[in-house]
Amino acid sequence: MTITRLDKGARMSGAVIHGDTVYLSGQIGAPGESVTVQTRAILDQIEALLDRAGSSRNHILTAQIWLADMADFAEMNAVWDAWVADIGAPARATGEARLATADYKVEIIVTAARAN
């Protein structure tokens, strides 16, 4: 089965397509911005990558959300809940983790089905 990689880099690809499944790498927003701004930017990036991969937010199967501080859970959820309100929420896990730098507050990883 063919494996297609989008936005290939030396360390990772932005998305990997295998069969009818799309795996996105962790998406981050602009360093230093608020949780709300970073979350909105991340969700826009996810939509764009999924579109290029032949999928959409309607086809997201799972999401893993990493927060630098769980105190930001409600702020992130306000953006997330509005984004999934009309599509049905995917399976999701949220945890706290030290991200690449202190300027990143949110990182989101999704897996989606391709839209056939």
N, CA, C and O of each residue as an XYZ file, in Angstrom:
464
protein
N       0.839     -1.167      0.000
C       0.000      0.000      0.000
C       0.893      1.242      0.000
O       1.929      1.268      0.664
N       0.493      2.249     -0.732
C       1.274      3.472     -0.879
C       1.201      4.341      0.373
O       0.160      4.441      1.024
N       2.317      4.957      0.687
C       2.385      5.944      1.764
C       2.759      7.277      1.125
O       3.763      7.376      0.420
N       1.943      8.303      1.379
C       2.184      9.638      0.845
C       2.474     10.574      2.008
O       1.773     10.559      3.020
N       3.512     11.388      1.857
C       3.891     12.330      2.911
C       3.737     13.760      2.397
O       4.220     14.096      1.315
N       3.065     14.590      3.179
C       2.896     16.003      2.836
C       3.815     16.841      3.718
O       4.018     16.534      4.893
N       4.362     17.895      3.139
C       5.243     18.806      3.868
C       6.380     18.050      4.548
O       6.622     18.187      5.747
N       7.072     17.245      3.736
C       8.184     16.447      4.259
C       9.328     17.342      4.714
O       9.688     18.316      4.053
N       9.879     16.985      5.849
C      11.058     17.664      6.358
C      12.065     16.632      6.795
O      11.813     15.430      6.707
N      13.183     17.085      7.257
C      14.231     16.171      7.709
C      13.800     15.390      8.942
O      14.208     14.243      9.126
N      12.977     16.004      9.788
C      12.593     15.392     11.058
C      11.200     14.765     11.019
O      10.966     13.745     11.667
N      10.279     15.361     10.270
C       8.901     14.861     10.252
C       8.170     15.375      9.030
O       8.635     16.278      8.335
N       7.012     14.778      8.785
C       6.110     15.241      7.738
C       4.904     15.877      8.410
O       4.525     15.492      9.516
N       4.310     16.842      7.746
C       3.118     17.487      8.289
C       1.940     16.542      8.343
O       1.114     16.615      9.253
N       1.863     15.646      7.357
C       0.798     14.646      7.307
C       1.324     13.424      6.565
O       2.161     13.528      5.668
N       0.814     12.272      6.960
C       1.136     11.019      6.276
C      -0.187     10.340      5.945
O      -1.060     10.191      6.800
N      -0.315      9.933      4.688
C      -1.529      9.258      4.224
C      -1.176      7.810      3.945
O      -0.251      7.523      3.185
N      -1.913      6.899      4.560
C      -1.728      5.469      4.344
C      -3.111      4.869      4.142
O      -3.926      4.831      5.064
N      -3.364      4.405      2.932
C      -4.697      3.884      2.635
C      -5.726      4.990      2.779
O      -5.592      6.055      2.177
N      -6.736      4.739      3.566
C      -7.794      5.720      3.780
C      -7.648      6.458      5.105
O      -8.621      7.013      5.616
N      -6.441      6.466      5.664
C      -6.213      7.125      6.942
C      -5.175      8.232      6.788
O      -4.164      8.061      6.107
N      -5.438      9.363      7.428
C      -4.544     10.521      7.402
C      -4.062     10.773      8.826
O      -4.866     10.933      9.745
N      -2.754     10.805      8.998
C      -2.137     11.057     10.295
C      -1.460     12.425     10.236
O      -0.588     12.643      9.395
N      -1.841     13.330     11.099
C      -1.205     14.640     11.144
C      -0.193     14.689     12.273
O      -0.396     14.118     13.345
N       0.905     15.387     12.005
C       1.868     15.626     13.074
C       1.265     16.643     14.036
O       0.214     17.221     13.756
N       1.919     16.858     15.149
C       1.442     17.844     16.111
C       1.451     19.234     15.496
O       2.468     19.676     14.963
N       0.320     19.920     15.571
C       0.188     21.262     15.022
C       0.279     22.267     16.163
O      -0.281     22.052     17.238
N       0.989     23.363     15.920
C       1.179     24.391     16.930
C       0.835     25.752     16.336
O       0.849     25.926     15.117
N       0.531     26.701     17.190
C       0.251     28.066     16.761
C       1.475     28.947     16.917
O       2.574     28.462     17.188
N       1.277     30.239     16.744
C       2.382     31.190     16.857
C       2.867     31.272     18.296
O       2.063     31.448     19.211
N       4.172     31.147     18.505
C       4.710     31.201     19.862
C       4.368     32.526     20.542
O       4.421     33.593     19.931
N       4.019     32.426     21.815
C       3.756     33.622     22.602
C       2.332     34.139     22.545
O       1.958     34.995     23.347
N       1.526     33.636     21.612
C       0.126     34.067     21.525
C      -0.684     33.408     22.636
O      -0.206     32.488     23.298
N      -1.897     33.877     22.835
C      -2.777     33.316     23.859
C      -3.218     31.908     23.475
O      -3.075     31.497     22.323
N      -3.746     31.183     24.430
C      -4.277     29.842     24.169
C      -5.377     29.911     23.105
O      -5.428     29.067     22.210
N      -6.240     30.895     23.200
C      -7.325     31.052     22.216
C      -6.760     31.251     20.818
O      -7.184     30.573     19.881
N      -5.820     32.160     20.661
C      -5.242     32.453     19.344
C      -4.488     31.230     18.822
O      -4.631     30.875     17.652
N      -3.697     30.588     19.664
C      -2.967     29.400     19.216
C      -3.932     28.289     18.816
O      -3.724     27.639     17.791
N      -4.971     28.059     19.591
C      -5.922     26.987     19.266
C      -6.615     27.262     17.948
O      -6.747     26.353     17.127
N      -7.062     28.489     17.720
C      -7.710     28.827     16.437
C      -6.762     28.600     15.265
O      -7.160     28.041     14.243
N      -5.519     29.028     15.407
C      -4.533     28.855     14.337
C      -4.282     27.372     14.068
O      -4.179     26.953     12.914
N      -4.186     26.596     15.117
C      -3.957     25.157     14.973
C      -5.119     24.507     14.231
O      -4.902     23.701     13.327
N      -6.330     24.843     14.599
C      -7.496     24.237     13.949
C      -7.573     24.639     12.478
O      -7.988     23.835     11.643
N      -7.180     25.867     12.149
C      -7.106     26.286     10.743
C      -6.060     25.464      9.993
O      -6.297     25.046      8.860
N      -4.907     25.232     10.618
C      -3.854     24.422      9.995
C      -4.330     22.991      9.782
O      -4.062     22.390      8.742
N      -5.033     22.448     10.766
C      -5.554     21.084     10.649
C      -6.510     20.997      9.469
O      -6.419     20.069      8.665
N      -7.416     21.946      9.356
C      -8.361     21.931      8.238
C      -7.637     21.994      6.900
O      -7.990     21.270      5.968
N      -6.634     22.847      6.799
C      -5.890     22.987      5.537
C      -5.142     21.707      5.185
O      -5.172     21.275      4.033
N      -4.477     21.099      6.152
C      -3.748     19.851      5.886
C      -4.715     18.725      5.514
O      -4.456     17.966      4.580
N      -5.810     18.619      6.233
C      -6.782     17.566      5.917
C      -7.346     17.756      4.515
O      -7.534     16.782      3.787
N      -7.616     18.993      4.131
C      -8.125     19.267      2.790
C      -7.122     18.810      1.735
O      -7.501     18.173      0.753
N      -5.853     19.131      1.934
C      -4.812     18.703      0.988
C      -4.682     17.190      0.928
O      -4.283     16.634     -0.096
N      -5.020     16.522      2.031
C      -4.897     15.061      2.102
C      -6.164     14.353      1.637
O      -6.232     13.124      1.676
N      -7.161     15.102      1.202
C      -8.399     14.480      0.738
C      -9.347     14.134      1.873
O     -10.122     13.183      1.775
N      -9.284     14.901      2.941
C     -10.139     14.665      4.097
C     -10.737     15.995      4.546
O     -10.661     16.992      3.828
N     -11.324     16.004      5.723
C     -11.885     17.238      6.278
C     -12.077     17.051      7.775
O     -11.909     15.950      8.300
N     -12.426     18.122      8.448
C     -12.658     18.014      9.891
C     -13.832     17.094     10.194
O     -13.912     16.543     11.293
N     -14.743     16.916      9.243
C     -15.873     15.994      9.411
C     -15.428     14.538      9.524
O     -16.186     13.684      9.984
N     -14.201     14.264      9.103
C     -13.701     12.891      9.069
C     -12.661     12.597     10.147
O     -12.010     11.553     10.109
N     -12.499     13.511     11.108
C     -11.524     13.286     12.173
C     -11.998     12.137     13.058
O     -13.136     12.116     13.526
N     -11.106     11.194     13.272
C     -11.402     10.028     14.107
C     -10.976     10.246     15.549
O     -11.738      9.982     16.479
N      -9.746     10.733     15.727
C      -9.211     10.951     17.068
C      -8.437     12.262     17.120
O      -7.924     12.742     16.109
N      -8.366     12.821     18.308
C      -7.555     14.017     18.550
C      -6.835     13.849     19.879
O      -7.400     13.373     20.864
N      -5.584     14.249     19.877
C      -4.789     14.306     21.110
C      -4.404     15.764     21.292
O      -3.787     16.370     20.416
N      -4.766     16.310     22.416
C      -4.477     17.715     22.693
C      -3.529     17.789     23.877
O      -3.787     17.231     24.944
N      -2.427     18.491     23.663
C      -1.442     18.698     24.728
C      -1.474     20.158     25.126
O      -1.365     21.046     24.281
N      -1.622     20.399     26.408
C      -1.585     21.751     26.954
C      -0.344     21.899     27.823
O       0.006     20.985     28.571
N       0.317     23.039     27.728
C       1.468     23.290     28.589
C       1.011     23.437     30.041
O       1.779     23.181     30.969
N      -0.245     23.852     30.230
C      -0.782     24.051     31.574
C      -2.267     23.705     31.565
O      -3.040     24.331     30.839
N      -2.671     22.731     32.349
C      -4.083     22.326     32.388
C      -4.997     23.447     32.871
O      -6.216     23.351     32.732
N      -4.429     24.500     33.432
C      -5.236     25.661     33.809
C      -5.857     26.312     32.572
O      -6.816     27.074     32.694
N      -5.321     26.020     31.383
C      -5.834     26.569     30.128
C      -6.900     25.689     29.473
O      -7.343     25.976     28.361
N      -7.310     24.627     30.154
C      -8.258     23.657     29.604
C      -9.555     24.317     29.152
O     -10.007     24.067     28.035
N     -10.159     25.143     29.981
C     -11.437     25.781     29.636
C     -11.282     26.734     28.453
O     -12.148     26.778     27.580
N     -10.196     27.490     28.414
C      -9.965     28.429     27.305
C      -9.808     27.689     25.984
O     -10.388     28.089     24.974
N      -9.026     26.614     25.985
C      -8.861     25.812     24.770
C     -10.193     25.183     24.373
O     -10.560     25.196     23.198
N     -10.925     24.627     25.358
C     -12.195     23.974     25.068
C     -13.228     24.919     24.477
O     -14.054     24.485     23.674
N     -13.211     26.181     24.842
C     -14.159     27.138     24.271
C     -13.996     27.218     22.752
O     -14.980     27.286     22.016
N     -12.746     27.208     22.295
C     -12.476     27.240     20.852
C     -12.799     25.890     20.230
O     -13.473     25.826     19.202
N     -12.325     24.814     20.840
C     -12.544     23.464     20.327
C     -14.034     23.146     20.207
O     -14.491     22.662     19.171
N     -14.791     23.423     21.277
C     -16.220     23.087     21.293
C     -16.976     23.786     20.166
O     -17.858     23.187     19.551
N     -16.643     25.032     19.894
C     -17.281     25.752     18.788
C     -16.902     25.127     17.445
O     -17.719     25.083     16.525
N     -15.669     24.646     17.335
C     -15.165     24.074     16.077
C     -15.819     22.739     15.756
O     -16.047     22.437     14.584
N     -16.124     21.934     16.766
C     -16.720     20.610     16.523
C     -18.233     20.597     16.687
O     -18.862     19.558     16.482
N     -18.825     21.720     17.048
C     -20.260     21.759     17.366
C     -21.140     21.224     16.238
O     -22.134     20.548     16.503
N     -20.794     21.514     14.999
C     -21.655     21.107     13.878
C     -21.206     19.816     13.197
O     -21.816     19.402     12.211
N     -20.147     19.171     13.704
C     -19.666     17.957     13.033
C     -19.701     16.723     13.919
O     -19.558     15.604     13.426
N     -19.884     16.906     15.184
C     -19.787     15.769     16.089
C     -18.337     15.593     16.512
O     -17.430     15.554     15.682
N     -18.143     15.489     17.789
C     -16.784     15.429     18.315
C     -16.137     14.065     18.078
O     -16.794     13.033     18.214
N     -14.847     14.061     17.722
C     -14.121     12.800     17.580
C     -13.736     12.253     18.958
O     -13.920     12.928     19.971
N     -13.215     11.059     18.990
C     -12.606     10.552     20.220
C     -11.440     11.486     20.542
O     -10.725     11.925     19.641
N     -11.250     11.788     21.833
C     -10.244     12.793     22.173
C      -9.626     12.515     23.532
O     -10.276     11.996     24.438
N      -8.362     12.871     23.650
C      -7.665     12.855     24.935
C      -6.949     14.183     25.072
O      -6.445     14.732     24.092
N      -6.905     14.700     26.296
C      -6.200     15.947     26.572
C      -5.302     15.729     27.783
O      -5.725     15.153     28.785
N      -4.071     16.191     27.682
C      -3.150     16.053     28.791
C      -2.227     17.247     28.876
O      -2.188     18.093     27.982
N      -1.498     17.300     29.946
C      -0.521     18.362     30.153
C       0.859     17.818     29.823
O       1.214     16.704     30.207
N       1.631     18.627     29.104
C       2.985     18.219     28.730
C       3.854     19.454     28.553
O       3.364     20.532     28.219
N       5.131     19.284     28.778
C       6.062     20.352     28.457
C       6.231     20.335     26.940
O       6.677     19.337     26.374
N       5.876     21.434     26.284
C       5.959     21.508     24.824
C       7.358     21.985     24.417
O       8.205     22.232     25.276
N       7.594     22.112     23.128
C       8.940     22.396     22.604
C       9.596     23.612     23.247
O      10.786     23.581     23.562
N       8.836     24.672     23.443
C       9.320     25.844     24.171
C       8.183     26.363     25.038
O       7.023     26.002     24.836
N       8.514     27.199     25.989
C       7.502     27.759     26.886
C       6.517     28.676     26.153
O       5.453     28.987     26.687
N       6.861     29.110     24.935
C       5.977     29.984     24.162
C       4.815     29.232     23.512
O       3.849     29.852     23.066
N       4.900     27.906     23.456
C       3.809     27.104     22.909
C       2.918     26.664     24.056
O       3.385     26.114     25.053
N       1.622     26.915     23.895
C       0.671     26.586     24.950
C      -0.208     25.391     24.596
O      -0.751     24.731     25.481
N      -0.347     25.114     23.297
C      -1.238     24.058     22.815
C      -0.583     23.338     21.643
O       0.068     23.964     20.807
N      -0.755     22.033     21.589
C      -0.361     21.236     20.428
C      -1.464     20.211     20.208
O      -1.921     19.568     21.153
N      -1.890     20.063     18.951
C      -2.987     19.135     18.642
C      -2.550     18.191     17.534
O      -1.994     18.609     16.518
N      -2.815     16.905     17.752
C      -2.516     15.839     16.794
C      -3.842     15.174     16.429
O      -4.620     14.833     17.319
N      -4.112     14.984     15.138
C      -5.335     14.298     14.754
C      -5.054     13.174     13.768
O      -4.063     13.180     13.038
N      -5.953     12.225     13.776
C      -6.000     11.156     12.788
C      -7.386     11.222     12.163
O      -8.385     11.371     12.866
N      -7.441     11.110     10.844
C      -8.720     11.243     10.146
C      -8.842     10.202      9.046
O      -7.845      9.672      8.554
N     -10.082      9.920      8.672
C     -10.355      9.071      7.511
C     -10.346      9.970      6.272
O     -10.692     11.149      6.347
N      -9.953      9.410      5.155
C     -10.046     10.165      3.902
C     -11.502     10.189      3.480
O     -12.253      9.249      3.742
N     -11.889     11.262      2.831
C     -13.261     11.402      2.316
C     -13.311     10.720      0.954
O     -12.701     11.194     -0.004
N     -14.020      9.634      0.869
C     -14.075      8.891     -0.410
C     -15.277      9.268     -1.224
O     -15.472      8.740     -2.319
